[in-house]
Structures are given as structure tokens and as C-alpha cells.
Amino acid sequence: MSSLDRKPHTLKREMTLTIPRHFVFFDTETKPFTLPDNSIRQDFHLGWACYYRRAYKDHVERMEWFYWDDISKFWEWLFTHTAPKQKLWVIARNVVFDFTVCKGWQYLKAAGYTNKFFHNNGCSAIVTVKRKTRTIVFLDSMNWFPESLAKTGERIGIAKMSIDFETCTDKELAVYCRNDTLIEFENFKIFIQFMLDNMVGRLCYTRASTAMAAYLFRHYHVPIFIHNNAEAIDLERRSYKGGRCECFALGDFSGNTYRVVDVNSLYPFVMCNNLFPTKYVKLHRKISPEQLTEQLTKYAIVARVLIKTDEPVYAIKRGRTIFPIGTFDTTLCTPELQYAVERGHVLKVFDAVTYEQANIFSSYVNTMYALRMKCKASGDRAYEQLVKYLMNSLYGKFGQKAEDWVKIGTCPNEPDREELIFNKPPKRVTRLRYLLGELFELQGWGEGYNSFPAIAAHVTAYARLYLWELMQACGFGNFLYCDTDSLIVTQTGFDNLQPYLDDTELGKLKLEQTIDKLIIRGLKDYTTNYKTVIKGIRKKHTREADGGYTQEQWPSFRGLFKGKDVNTFTVKHVTKHLTREYTKGTVTETGVVKPFILTPT
């Protein structure tokens, strides 16, 4: 048996309700400078920051606002708010932008700070730096609130101001900038108060880790054993597939009535009402379908099986997640395996992993959902949205993977950057990161210390099967599109779904929209009466004569590391051309999409 480089252990219960004491919220405004290649360099113009110290022991609450139009003054001010054995949280909306505009790496390096932790994936960003016993953590507020600042302001009752950047004075721009900082500050105060008032748990760097801390603080009643069997985890990873997003017809269907329905908290619903793996038991080699059926009466299971089916219900990944019919092998979780054995779809079992199982999420979900409904009834939109984020973020924490960067030396005079080195022989690629005078090498992409992919895989499997149940109730031909927890259905389909309709009950359907304009071009690519969705295309774009979409491309930390200067923020213009080739089924002449038919190879 091959093993991961981690010790088997049980998840530890959270024992404290810890909230950080020292924060800085900041925002910057820039002057755009157009470069010869039509990209736009964002040069710092002015900024506002607010230092906030929470009241604790004999320390009173303290706020200190700071305006600056000189980058060096900001860093001087920021460093005065650090202290030995104290962690300072520095938060901004899109922190990559503000941090880079303020030449963060340059000033941190000059002040003697070194990298302790770095993470940047999508909207999530965490940069932890340390100098002796002083620690600063730079965080993106979208780690917790994946929404626009305007939406945040609307939610908490502080409107984001409008401004004409071309004609405004510096004074007007400063007022605008301060208001943006105020929204961030007040939103986080509400967040902290919510955590304290409801005894939620420890505040962590992301909403997923905060949700996990909340779960382990008050709702962790059945021990969860983290194992290190590499072969079992490989099967778990293969079984971990996302939500179901499919088109069942392509074309312009305008002129008839359609309903857009959405499941009330789909993932929390399946988490609340099902059993999930808690402890690895055994890796089985080539057991029979009959033995699999018997094991399913006692254990949760992840298994690689050969399926023969005329129902497009089982997911496989071939570039994209598809739901074919025919004969094929795939890796499935307990609910899918139960569905398959009940219908005689399992021809062969290759490998299977069994687990002890229990209902591990009902306390968390019931508490959070009741709190959300209470907030909704009282009109407290700010708290309601916070609860929603925490409810939907927990399960994914069990499926997280992480890059393994190892420090291999120092490089005090090297500019910050990333490099790819192509070695031969032997043929391999080395990825290096030069950061704050130290050199790191990426040595792998592996499991987190507390990851248990089988749990996350079971959550998504239960969710896909519940959506399949809704599709069957709707009736084939009566649904045109699905995306994870929502369906676009005909009036007949909507009538068939009446037993599932309820605006507030967990797991029931609520009516989101009634439409008579519907154009489906592909996945996350459609138009209704109310909106046009095109995945990968920003709202602000220019349509070119050749059909392309030209839009701005804002770099992440990762993108900046691959560029020439990590302390300069440059916005590029890119043009995307969409092929709109549908690759998850066979499109007929009438536009109806039929599932792929697979045969053994």
C-alpha cells in the first residue's frame, strides 16, 4: 500500500472563538497611462486606509483614518501599526491591484520582511510576511465576499458612489476612495459582530476555512478520520466531479413561456439528509457486483466500475464532465452506486474503497439555515448573505488540494518572479519562485493535511442525483438547460414540478424568473428577457467586426510573477473568439442535444 506523506489523524475540534484584533482596510485610486501596445499601466494617485483595533481586555476600540498621496508614506504608516508577536490583517477588495499599485513587494523587501505563506487562486489571495516576530497578512475581501463592492455597499446600506474619473478633482476622488474603504470597513465590522453574536466560530483567512472552523467549533459530533492511503485517495479524486451543467437543446426558443427554478441551498440540503464517509475501512480489488451490493448496505463506497446504461445519469470526465449512455467505466460514489446496482447497470467492479459512514452535517446545516431564514424574515440582508456563504463553502474544504513550495535557498539581489526551467535529460519541468529575497521550488501538488476528498465527492454526487430526480419529475423534453442547482423548464415541466415548489424550504424549488425570451447558445452562454450570459466575457467588452470580444485582462499575483515587473500593474486588452462548439452531447438538426453513446474500447 502506497501512502501519502502525512500521518493518519482525526480532525481536531475547535476550542476557541478567536477573532483578530488588528486590521487595516485600504483602497487606492490610479492614473491610467496608455502604453504603445495599447495596454494600460495603472500608476498610483492617492489612497485611503483605516486602522481598526477591536476592543479587548482594557483596550478600547480604536479607529485611525489615513490619507496618502505618496506610496512611501503609506508603508511608513502601516509599519507603525505592527508590533512584536502581533498579527496585522491588511484587507482590500482585489488586493492584487492595490498591493501592486503600492509596490508592495518592493517595500516589504526593503523593510526586511520575508515570505511565510503565499496563495492566489481565482479571487482568493493570501500573502503572509514576517520580520522577526512581526507578522502582516494581506488578504482579499473577496476571500469571504465574492461580490462587487457596489453589491456589498447595497447589502449593508452604504451606497458605492458614482464618479467621472475623467473630470473629477483630486478632492472628489479622495472622497470616493474613502467611501470605498468605509464600505469594506463597515462590512467587516458587521461580519465580526455576526460571528460573535451567533457564536459561529473562529475567523479564518477564507470563507471555506471559516466555515470549517464553525463546523468544528459547535457541530463536530462524529469523529472524522483522515487517512493516508494514496490509492484510495486517487479513487476519491477520480470520483470528485462538479455540478451538472448541460444544454438539452440549442437555438432560439423565444415566444413561449419558460420558468427558471432554483433549488433552495442544494448542497446544504444533500449534506443535511445523507450519510458521508467518516473513516477509511478497506481497499477492495475486483469485487463482484453482488459483493458491491452487499457492501453498500453497510458502508459508504467509492468504486471504479464498468457501467451499461440507457440513462444519462453517471458522470465521467473527458476534458469536460459528460453524462453519456452506453457502456463505459467510471468512478462513482455511494448514491450513484446504489442507483446503478438497483437498476442492474453495474457490469464489473474494478476497485472499491469502503468507509464507515454517518450523518455529519445535519447540525451545521440546520443551525445555519434556521439562522438564514431568521435573518431573511427580519430583513437583515447583510447577515443573510453571510450565512449563505458559510453554508455553501464547507464541503469544498474537504476536497482542497495545495501546492507544495519548498524553500531551497536565498537570493537577496534577485527580482521577484517565477521561472519555468525545462531540463533534459531527464525530461522534467522545474518551477521556481523568487520572492522577497528567497528562492522556492514547486515540488508537488498534493492533499492538504485535513483533506478527505471522498466527503466532497459524495456531496456533489448526491447533488447531481437530486437534480436528476427533478429532471425526471419535470419530464424529458420539458427542461432545456441545467446548471448545478437550477433548471430552465417549459410550462408543462413547471406544472410537473409543483410538489417540489416552496420558496423557503430547504431542498425545494423556488421560482426565480418567468421568461418568454430564451436563446441558448451553449454552456453558460444564453440570453433571456433579463440578461445575457457569456462565460469568460466581461460585462464591459467591445464586439469586434469579426465576431470577437475585446475586453480588459487584469493580472493576478501569478500573472504578475510571470511578467517583467511584479510592482507594476498593467491591464492588457485581449480578444476572445468563441467557437461555440457544443462538446457534451450530439446536437441534432433540430437543436435537440442527445447524450453521447459510448462503447468499450
N, C-alpha and C positions, 0 to 999 in steps of 0.2 A: 504493500500500500504506500503510495507516494503521499507526502504530507506538505502542507503549506508551512512557511516559516513564521508560525505563530502558535502559541500554546492554546490548547483547548481550555475554555473557561466559561463561566456563566456570566451573563450580563449583571452588572452591579446596580443595585438600587441607588437612586439619587437621594441624598440625605438632607440637602440644604436648599433653601430658596435664595440663591445668590444673584444679586443684581449689581452690575458695575457701578462705581461711584463717580467716575471722572470721564467726561465726554467733551469732545469738540465737534461742532457741526459747522461745515463751511461750504461756501459756494463761490464760484468765480465767474467773471464775465471777460470776454476776449475781444480782440480786434482781429478780424479776418484779413489775411494777406494772400492774394492770389498768386500762385507760383506759375512758372512758364508752362508746366504740363497741365494747367487748369485745376490742380489740387489746391486746397486752401489750408494754409498754416494758421493755427489759432494762437495768437500772441496774447499773453496776459495783459489785462487792462486794469481791473480792480476786483476786490473781493470783500466778503463779509464772513466773519466767524463768530461763533458763540461758545464760550467755555461754560459748561454746566457741571456743578458739583452737587450731587444729591445729598440731602441731609442724612447724617448718620451720627450716632453717639452724641457728642457735644458739638458737632459741626453743623452749622445751619446751612440751608440751601443757598447756593451762590450761582449767579449768572454774570458773565462778563462779555460784553459785545466788543468786537474789534473790527475796525475798517482798515483796509490796507490797499495801497496802490503801488507798493514796492514788494516784490516777492521775498526779499531778504528779511523785511520787517515781519512778515507772516511767520517765517520759520523761527526767528528770534522769539516772537511772542509764544509760538507753540511750544518750543523747548522749555520756556519758563514754567509751563504747566505740567512738566514731567517731574517725577520725584523717585528717589530710590525705593525699590520694592513696591512700585505702584504701576498699574497698567492704565494707559490713557487710550480710550476709544476715540478715533477720529473718523467721522462719518460724513459722506457726501452722496448725493444722487448722481450715479455714473461717476464713481470715484476715479476711474481710469482717466477721465477727462480732466477733472480738477487737479488731481495729483500730478499729472504730467504737465499741465499748463503751469503749475507752480514749481516745475523742475524738481520733483520730489526725490528721485534717486540721487541727483547731484548734491542736494543739500543734506540728505541723510548720510551720504558717504563722507562728505566734508566734516560732518559732526561726529563721525566715528561710529555710526550705527552699522550693524551687520544683520543679515537676513536670518530670521528664526523660522519663519514659515511663509510660504507663498502659494496662493491658489487663485486661479482665474478660469472660470468655465461659464460661458454664457454671460448672464447678468450678474453672476456671483463673483465677488472679488474679496480676497483676504490677504493682507500684507502685514506680517508681524516682524518688527525690527527691534533690536535690543542693543543697548550700550551699557555695559556692566550690569547693574540691576534695574535700569530704567527700560521700560517696555512701551512701545507705541504700536497700536493695531489700527491699520487703515481698512475701513470697511465700506462697502457699498450698501446704501439703504435698501436697494433692491434685493439684497440678500434676504430680507424679510418681506418687503412690499414690492412685488413685481408689477408695478403700475406706474403710470406717468405722474409727475409731480402735481399736475393740474388735477388729476383724479384724487390724489392724496389730499390736496387742499380742499376740494369739494367735500370729501368724506369727513374732514374734521372741522369744516366751517371757516376756513381761511382761503379765500379765492386767490388763485395764482393771477398775478397782474398781467395786463397786456402792455406791450411796448413796441414802438417802432425803432428797431436797432439802428436804422439808417439816420434818423433825425433826432433821436433823444440826446439830451445833455448828459454829462457825467453825473450830475446830481440826480437826475431821473433814473439813470441806470443803476446808481448806488441804491436808491430806494427799492427798485425792482429786485436787485440782488439780495438785499436784506430781507425782503418779504419771502423769497425762496428759501433762505436759510431759516427763517422763522417757521415756515411750514414744516421743514424737516425736524426742527427742534420740538415744536409742539406735538407733532405726530409721535415722536419717540417718547415724550413725556406721557402721552396717553397710553402708549404701548407698555411702558414700565408700570404705570398705575394699574392697568388691566392685569398684568402679571401678578402684582402684589394683591390687589383686591380679591382676585379669584384663586389665589394660591396655586397658580398654574405650574410654576417650576422655575428652574434656572434659565437666565437669559444667555443664549449662546450666539455664535457668530452668524448662523443662518437660521431660516425658519425650520428647516428639516432637523437640525441639531437641537433647536429649541423645542420642537415637538417631541423629539426623543427624550429630552430631559424632563418634559412634562409627563410623558408616559412613565418614565422610570421613577418619578417622584411620588405619584399618587395612584398609579394604575397598574403597576407591575406586580401581579399576584401569582403568576405561574413562572417558575424559573425557565429561562431560555438558555440553552447550552450551545455555545459557539464552537463548532468542530473545526478540524484542520485537514480532513480527508480531501486531497486535491482532486481525485477522480470524481468524488461525489459532487464537489463544488463545480467541476466542469459540466456535469449534467445539469446542475441547478442553473448555471449560467445559460445553457442552451434552452432551458425551459422558460427563461425570463424574457417575455416578449411584451410589447407595449399594448396600448389600446387598439381597438379595431376602427380603422378609418378607411372607408370604401365608398366608391360610386357604384350604384346599381343601374344607372342609366346616364348617358351623356347627351346634352343637347339643350334646346330652349323649350321649356315646358310651361311657359307663361300662358295665362288665360284661364287656368283652373285654380281652385283653392287648395293650398297646401298648409300644413301645420308644422311648426318647428317645436319639438318637445325635448325636454331635458330631464335626466334623472336627478332627483334631489340627492346630492352627495353620493355618487355611485361608489367610489372606493371606500369611504367610511361605512356605507351600507353593507357591502360584502365583508368588510373587516369585522363588523359587529355581529354578523349572523352565521359565521362559519368557523371551522376549526383550522388551525395552522400548525406547521411543524414547530416543535419546541426542542427536540433532541434527536440527533443522528442515532440510528439503530444499526443498520447494516447495508452494505453494498452487495446486491444480488447479481449474479451473472446468468443471463439467458434462462430466466424462469419461464414457465409456460403461462399462457393466457389464463388458464384455470387457477394457477397459483397466484397470479396477479389479482384476480378477482377475490380470492380468499384473503390476501394481504390487505386489500382495500377495506375490508370490514374492521380492521384493527388499527391500521396505520395511515398516516399521510405518506404519499409516494410521489417521487419524480422518476419517470421512466422513459427510456428511448424505445419506441415501439414501431412496428410496421402496421399501417392503417389501411383499410379498404373501406371507402365511404362514398355515399352519394349525397352527403350533406356538407356544405362548405362551412364547417364549424371549427376545424382544427387548424391552428396557425403554424406556418413554417416560415423561416426566414431564408429568402434567396435574394439578397440585396435589399428587398423590401419584405415586409410581413404580408404574406398572402394566405388566402383561405381556399385551397383547391379541393377538388374531388378526385376520386380515383384511388390509386394505390401508391403509397409513399411512406417514408419513415420520418418521424418527428419526435421531439422530446416534449412530453406533456406532464402536467401536474394532476393532483388528486381529482379535482372536479371534472377535468377533461377525460381522465382515465375512467372515472365512474360512468360518464356519459357514453364513452366508447364501448366499455365491456357490456353495458346494459343493452346495446344495440348490435353486439357482435361485430364491431368494427376492428377489433384487435386481432391481427393475424399472427403476430410474433412479438415477443418481448426480448430485446437485446440486453439492456442493463436497467436495473432499477435500484433506487435508494429508498429505504423505509425510515420513517421518523415517528417518534411519539408526537401526539397532537393534542391541542387544547384550544379553547376559546380564549384568546389572549388580549383581544382588543375591545371587548364589549364595554368594559368600564370606561375606558378612554373615550370611545365614540359616543356613548350615551350621555356622558357628562358634558362633552364639548357641544354636542348637538342641542341638548337642552339649553345650554348657555347661549348658543347662537340664536335659537328661537326666542329666548327671553330678550336678547338684545334687539332682535328684529321687531318684536311686539312693542317694545318701548321706543322704537325709532332711533336706536343708538347704532347708526351705520358704521361708525368707527370701530367699535368693539365687535360688531357682527362680522366685518370683513377680517379682522384679526383672527377670530375663531375659525373662520373658513380656511384661512391659510394654514393654521396649525392642524386642522383636521385632515387636510389633503396632503400634508407634507410628511407624515410619519412613516408610511410604509416604505417609501423610497429610500429611507435611511438604511434599511436592511440590505438594500441592493447596491450600495455605493461601492465604487472602486476608486483607487487613488494612485497617482504617480509616485514612484519611489525615487526621490532625488537624494543623492549621497554626496556630501562634501568631499572633494578629492584634493583640495589644495587652496592656496591663497593666490590672489592676482591683484595686488593693490593699485597697479597703474593701468589696468585693462578697462576699457569702456564696457558698460553693462550691455549685454547682448546674449543671443543664443546662436549656436553653431550646430550644423549637421556635418559630421565627418564620415565620409564613405571609405571604409577600409577594405583592402584586398591585397593578398589573401590574409586572413579569412574574410569572406564577404559578410560584412555587417555594418550597420549604421550606428554611430555614436552621437548622442545628442548632449551638448554641453550648454551650461548656462553660467555666464559671468555676471555676478550680482553683488554689488556693494563690497568689492574687493575680495570676493571668494569665488571659487570655482566648483560647480556642481555637475554631476553626471546623472542622467536618467538611466536607472538600472532596472526598471521594470514598471509594469502597470498591474497592480495586484489588488487583492482583497484588503479592505480596511480591517482594523483589529476586531471590530464588532459586527462585521458584515455577516449576513445569513441569507444569501440570495433566494433560497427556497421559500422563505416567507414572502418576499416581494413578488416572486414568481407566482405564488398561489393567489395573492391579492389580484394581480392583473388577470389571471386565468378565470377566477370567479367573476370578475367584472365582464370579461368577454362573453362568458356563458350567459350571464344575466342579460346582456344586450341581445344575444342570440334568442333568448326566451322572449324578449319584447318584439323582436323581428318576426318570430313565428306567430305570436299573438296578433301582430299587425296584419300578417298575411302577405305571402310573396306577391310582388307586383304592386304592393301598396306603400313601399318605402323606396326612396330614391337615393338617399345618402345617409351615411352614419359617420360619426366622429367621436369615438371613445364613450361618451355618455349622452349623446344626442342623436336624434333622428329627424329627417325631413320626410313627412308622410303625406299621403293623399287624404282626402276627407273620409273615404271608406276605411283607410288604415287607422285614422284618428278615432273613428267610431268603434273599431275593434279594440282599441286600447283603453276604452272607458274604465274598465275595472282597475287599471293601473294609475288612474289620474288622481292626484291630490297635490295641492300647491305646497304643502309643508311636510308631509310625512316622509321620513327617511326612506329612500329607495323607490318612491313613487315618481310619476312623471308630472311635470308642470308644463303648461303651455307657455312657450316663450314668445312666439310670433305667429300671426296668421298672414300669409302672403299669397299673392296671385302672380308675382313675377319671380321666375326661377330659371336661371341659366346655369347649368353645371358643365364646367369645362374639364374638371379633374379634381384630384385630392386637394382640399383646402384652396380651391380655385372655382369660385361661383359668385353669382350675383343674385340678390333678392331686392325687394322693394326698398330695403333699408340700408343695404351695404354691399360693397364689392370686396371680396376676399381673394387675394392672390398671394400665396405663400412665398416668402422671400422678397416681396416687393413692398417697399415702404409706402405709406400714405402720400408722402411728398416725393413724387417722381415725375419724370418727363417722358412722355411717349414719343419715341422716335419714328421717323417715316418708314423705316424697315420693320417696325413692329417691336423693337426692343424697348426696354425700360431702363432709363438712366437715373441713377439715384446716388446719394451720398453713401460712402462706406467709412464708418467710424471705427478706428482700430481698438482692439482690446490690448491688455498688457502683453499677451502672447504675440499679437501682431506687431506691437512696438519693438519687442525684443528681436524680431526678425528684420526690422528696418535699420536705418542708418543712425538714428539718434533717439534713445528712449526718453529723452527730456524734451522732445518737440512733438506736439500733437498736430498731425496733418490729416485732413479729411480729403479722401480721394473721391473721384466720380467714376463709377463703373456702370457698364451697360450689360444688362442680362437679356438673353433671348430664350424664351420658353418654348420647348418643343411640344409640350402638352401631349406627349405620347402616354397613353394610359397603360401601365405595366402590371396591374394587379388582377387582370382578367382579360377575357376576349371580348372586344367590342363588336357587336353585330351591326349590320347595315341600318337597323332601326335605332341604334344608340343604346340598346339594352346590353348590359355587361353580364357575361356569363363566367362562372369560375373556371379557372384552368383545370384541365383534366390531366392528371399525372399518371404515369405508368412506371413500373420498376425498371431500373437500368441494370 
